[in-house]
Amino acid sequence: MKEIKYNQLDEVIFSEQYSNGLEVFILPKKGFHKTFATFTTKYGSVDNHFFPVGKDSPIIVPDGIAHFLEHKILESKKNGIFQRFAKQGASANAFTSFTRTAYTLSATSNISKNITMLLDFVQEPYFTDDLVEKEKGIIEQEIKMYDDNPDWRARFGLLENLYKNHPAKIDIAGTVNSINQITKEDLYTCYDTFYHPNNMLLFIVGSVNPEAVIKLIRNNQKRKKFREPKEIIRISSNEDAKVNRSSSVMKFPIQIPKVFIGYKELNPMRQGKGLLKYEMILNVLLELMFGKGSQAYEKMYDKGHVDETFTFDYTNEKGFGFSVIGGDSRNPEEVIKIVNETIDNFKEKAIKKEDVQRVLKKKIGSFLSAINSPQFIANQFTRYRFNEMDLFDVLPTLENLTEKDIEKVLHLHFCDESKTTLVLKKN
C-alpha cells in the first residue's frame, strides 16, 4: 500500500494496484458521516470503434451501448440491487459520460458489506435476450424525454455543428434506432473489452480504515478469475480543427429563444499536467470574459439580452474538447455580437494582473469549498486520473498561473475556424 501526501491540503491518499490491474485509492476523512465510493471504467459513449478483446479486426458498435450496458449491469442477476443497498444503509446509482461509466455508492453503515456488493454486482454481469429487449423500451422512453429537453437538444445540436465525425456529437444514450440494434452479444463484447479491472478504478472517501479496506478489496479480487490484462485498442475518428457548420438554427416549442457559441479544441490530445494547466487557464479566461463580474455580462444583462441562465463551460477529454457560452436570450444576434467583440477586445489588449488575481481567488475558493464534498472528490479524482492528472494539483496549478499563460491560450483556443453558433427559436 502506497501513501500519497498532499501537505498543502493536509490530505493523505492510500493506494494499491492489484495483480489483475485494478487501481484502488482511499481518502480517509475523520468525522465524515457518509462514505462515498465510485467504481469506474474508462469507457463511455465515444468508445464505439475498437478491437474487441482477443479479436484481430475492429468493430463499430451501436450508438448508446455504453449507457445501455450501465442500465443492464445495475439490474444484476440478483434482482433488487437498490433495495439490497437500502437495507444496508446505502444508496447506489450510476452514470455514463463521453469517456466514463461510473457506479456510485453512498453509505452510512455496513461499509465493508456495501463495498463488497458494489464490486460484486459490477463484476458479475448477467444478460439475456429477454432482459435486453425489455430494456430497449425503458431507454427509448429516456431518449424521448431528453429529446423534449431544449437545453439538451441545443447542447448536442451545437456539438453536431462542431464535429464532422467524432462520436462526441452523438447523444450519450444513442438514438431509438441505434439502441434497437443492440444485442446480448454486443453487451458481452463491450463488457469483456472495457470492464476488465485493468481498465477500472475504485475510489473511496470517508471515515474508513485504509488498511482494512485495502485488505477487503484484495481478498474480494483474489476470489475472482480474470483474463490477463491487455491493452485496449480504440480507433479514433478522423477529425480536423475546422467545424462541421459555422452556424445553425433549430426550431423548438419554447417561449424564450436560446443562443450558444461553441469553440472546438484545436489540440485535443493533451494529457497530464499540460492538460490540467490548459483547463485551468480556460476556466479562468471564460470567467474573466463572461463571468457575472465581467463587463460583457453586465452589458448583456442590463440591456435584457441575457438572464441568469447565461453560462459557460469547457470540456476536454483525450481526443476532443470544446467550450460553450450562452443561455436564454430574447436577442440572440446581439449576444453573438457582444461575445465576438469581447473575445476580440481581449486579444487586442493586455490582460490586467488585478483582474486575473480576482478570478484566481474566486476559483481557488470554489475548489477549496468543493473538496469538502466526498462525492465531488470521488467523481473528479477518477476523471483526472484517467487523463493522467491529479485532482489535488489543481490548487498549485491555479496559484502559479500568469497573465502570459492566459493570453497564450486565448489566442490558441478562440479561433474563427473553430467557432460555431446555434440559435434555438420557437417553432
N, C-alpha and C positions, 0 to 999 in steps of 0.2 A: 504494500500500500504506500502510495506517494502522498506527500503533503505539498500543496501549493499555497504559499503565503502572500497575502496582499496587505502589506503593512500600512499603506495609506488609508485603506478602508477597514483595517483591523479585522480581516476575514481570513479564514483558512479553509481550503477545499481539499478533501481527501479523494484520491482516485486510484483506480486499478483497472487494468485491461486483462481479461481472462483469455485462456488459451483459444477459445472459439472466436476471439476478436472483439467481443462486446466491451465497450468502454463504460465505466461507471464513475460518476462524480457525486460526492456528498458534501453539502454545505451545512454544518451544524449551526443551529440558531437557538441558543438557550432562551427559554422563556416564551418561545412561539407556541401558540395553542395548536395550530394546524401544521401538518406535514404535507408538502406538495411534491409530487413526482411526475416526471414526463418520461415516457418510453417512446423514443422517436426513431423512425427510419429515414434515411436520406433518400427519399423517394416521394415525388409529388406529381402534379398534373403535367408538367413539361416533359417527364420521362416517358415518352410514348414511342421512342425508336431506340432499340438496344439489342444486344446479343443475349438471348436467354442463357442461363447457366447451362454449361455442357453442350451448347449448340455452336455450329460453325457459321451460321447465317443469321443476320439481323432480322428482326420483325418490327412491324408497326402495329401497335395495339389500339383499340378503340378509345377515342377521347373520353375522359371521365373515369377511367378504370381505377386509378389510384383512390379516388373518392369512393367509388363503388366497393373496392376492397376494404376500405376503412369500415364501411357500413356492415359488411359481412363478418369481419373479424369481431366487431362489437357484439354480434349475435352469439357467437361461440356455440359449440355443440352442447355445452352445459347451459341451458336456457336461463334467462333472467339474470344476466350479469350485473345489471344496475341494481336489482333488488338484493342480490347477494352482497354487493358492496355496501348498500344502505344498512343491511343487518350488522355489518362490521364497523359502523360509524364512519362510512366513507362515501364519496360520490366520485363517479368516473365520467369521463367524456372523451371526445376525440375531435381532431380537425385535420383537414388536408389543405395544404397550400400549394404554391407552384413547385416547391422543392422538398417539402417535408410532409410526413404523416405522423402525427403525434397522438399518443394515448395518455390521457392525464388522470391523475389521482389526487384527491384532496381528502385527508383523513385526520380525525381527532383521536382515534383509538385503534387498537389492534393493528399497529403499523406493520409488523412483520407479516401477518396474515394478508394484509391488503397489498403489500409489495409483491408477495408471492403470487397472489391472484392476478395482479397486473401482468407479471411476467408470463404466467401460465396461459391466460386467455389469448394473449397476443402470439405466443409461440406454439399454440395448438390449434391451427386453423381447421375448419370443417365446412366444406362447401358441397352442396348437392344441386342437381339441376332444378329441382322444385323450389328450393330456397332462393336460388339465383333469379328465377323467373318472378317469384313473389317480390323480390327487392326492386325489380325494374319499375313496378308500379309506384312504389314508395318514392324512389328517386325521381321518377318522372314528375310527380307532384311537386317535389322540391325544386326541380328545374323550372317548372311553370311559375312557381311562386317567385323565384328570382327574376324570371322574365318580366314579371309585373312590377319590379322594383326599379324606378327610373335611375337612381344613383348607381345601381349595379350594372344596368344595361349601358349607362353612359360610360362607366369605367371600362367595360370591355369593348365598347364602341371606339373609345379613344385608343385602346391597345390594338384594335384592328387597323386603325389609322397608322399607328407607329410601325407595326410589324407586317412584313410580307409573308414570311414563312415560319417564324418562331412560334411554337405552341403556347407561349405566354399570352397570345391574343385569344386563346380558346377558353371558354368558361371552365373553371376548375371541375364542375360537375359534369361537363360534357354537354351533349345535346340529347333530345329524346331519341333521335335516330341512332346516335353512337352507342348509348347505353343498351339499346335493344339488340346490339350486335355482340354484347359481352357474354361469354360462356364460362361455365365452371372451369374448363381447362385454361382459359385465359387468366382467370384469377389465380390458379395454382402456379402458372408460369410466372406471373408478376411477383407472387409471394415468394416463390423459391429463389428468384433472382435478387429481390430487393430486401427481403426480410431476414436475411442471414444476420446473425449477431455482429459480424464484422462490419456491417453497414448501419449499425444502430448504436444509440447512446441512451443510457439511463441516468437521469439527473434527479437527485433527491435533496430537498432543502427542508429543514425543520429541526425540532428538538429531538435529535436521534443520536445514537451512539455509532460513530462511523465504523469502528472495528466490528461491532456486532452485525451491522447491516451489510458490510462487505462480505463477511463470512456467510451470512444468509444467502446472498445472491450467488456467491461462489458455489455453494452446495447445491443450489437450485439448478445452476447451469451444468454442473457435473452430472446430474441425473439425466440430462437430455443428450440426444445424439444429433450432431450437426455435421454436414459435409465440410470438407476442408475449405477455408476461406479462399475465394477467388476474386480477382479484380472485376468489377462491373464495367463493361464497355458500353457507354452511352453514345449515341450518334447525334451530333449537333446539327441544327438546321443551318442552311446557307443563308446568312443574313448580313447585309452590309449596313452602313451607317445611315443611309437615306431612309426616309419614312415611306410607308406604303401610300398614304394620301396626306396632302398638306392640310386638308380641311374636310369637314363633312357636317351635314345637318340631319338629325334624327327627329322623327315625329313621335309624340308620346302623349297620353292623356294626363297632362299636368296643368296646374294653374299658373305656375311661375316658370319661365324658361331656365335652363341651366347652361353654363358655359365652362369648358375645361380646355386648358392649354397644356400640351404634353411635350416633353423633350426626351428623345431616345438617347440612351447612353452610347457614346461612340467607342469606348473601350470597355466592354462588359466582362473581360476576363480577369480583372483584378481579384486578388485573394490576399489573405493575411493582413499584415499591418498597413500595406498600401491601400487596400480596400477600406479598412477601418478609418484611416485618416481622410480618405476621399469622401466617405459617407458623412463623417462629422463636419467636414467643410461644407458640403452641400446643404446639410441641415441648418448650419449657421447662416449660410448665404441666403437660403429661402426665407429664413426668419428676418434677416436684415432687409430684404427687399419687400416682403409681403406680410410680415407679422403684424399683429394688432397695433404695435407701436410705430409702424413704418408710415412714411409719407404717402405711399401708394395706397395702402389700406384706408387711411384716413380720408384721402381724396375720393376713393370709390364709395366708401361708406357714407360720407357727408352728402354726396350727390345722389345717394339712393341707388347706386349701381349694384351694390352687393349688400348682403346681410351677414348674420353670424354664421351662416353655413359656409362662407368663403374659407377655404383651407388650402393646404399644400402638403405634399409628402414626397419622399424619394425612396425608391425600391431598387435594390441591386443584389442579384444573385449571380453565381457564375454562369456566364453566357448571355445575360440580358439585364437591362437596367433602364429606369425611366423616372422622370419627375413629373408630377401632376399639380397644376394650380387651377383653382376655380371653385364654383359653387352656384347657388341660385342667383339669377340676375334678370332684372326686367330690361336691361340694356346690354346684352352680350357683346355687341360690337365695341362698345365703349370700354368694357373690361379688357377685351383683347388688345385694344389700342393702348390702354394705360399699362398693362403688363409688358407689352413690347417696348414702350417708351422707358419704363423703369429699368428694364434689363440693359437697354442701350445707354441710358444715363450712367448706370453703374460701371459699364465698360469704359466709358469716357473719362470718368473722374476717379481719383484715388479714394479708396475706402478709408473712412476715418477710424483711427485707433479706438477712440472712445465709444464709437458705435459697436465695433467688434467686441470690446470688453463687456459692454452692456449685455449683448446677446449671449456671449460665452458664460457670463454669470447666471443668466436665466437657464441655459442648457445644463450647466453643472448642477444647479439647484434641482431641476427636474429629474436629472439622473439620480442624485442622492435620495430624492424622495421615492423614486420608482424602485430602487433596490431594497426598500423596506417591504416590498411585496414578494412573497415566495413564488407566487405564480409568474410574475414578471421575470424574476431571476431564472427560474427553470426554463421557461419558453425561450428567453433571449440567449441564455448561455448556450443552449443547444444550437440555435441558429448561427451564433457567432462561431462556435466550434466547427460546425460543418463547413464554414467558409474560412477556416484556418485563422480565426481571430479569437480574441479573449474578451469577454464582456467587461471584465474588470480593468481592461486597458483603456476603456472609454474615458475615464476621468483624466489620466495623464495626457491622453491624446488631445482632449479639449483644451487642457491647460497650456499646451505647447503650440497651439495654432497661432499663426501670424497673419497680418493683413496680406502679405505677399502670397502666402499659401492660398488664401481665399480668392485673390484676384486671378491667380493662375487657373484655378478650377472654373471660375466664372467664364473665362474665355474658352475653356475646353468644352464645357457641357452645354452652354446656351448658344448653339449654332443654328442658323436658319435652316440648313439642310436636315437637321434632326428634329424640327419643330412641327407640330400639328395642332389643329384646333377642332373642337367638337361643340356644336350647339344643339341642345335638346329643346324643341319647340312643341307647343300644344298642337295636337292634330285636329 
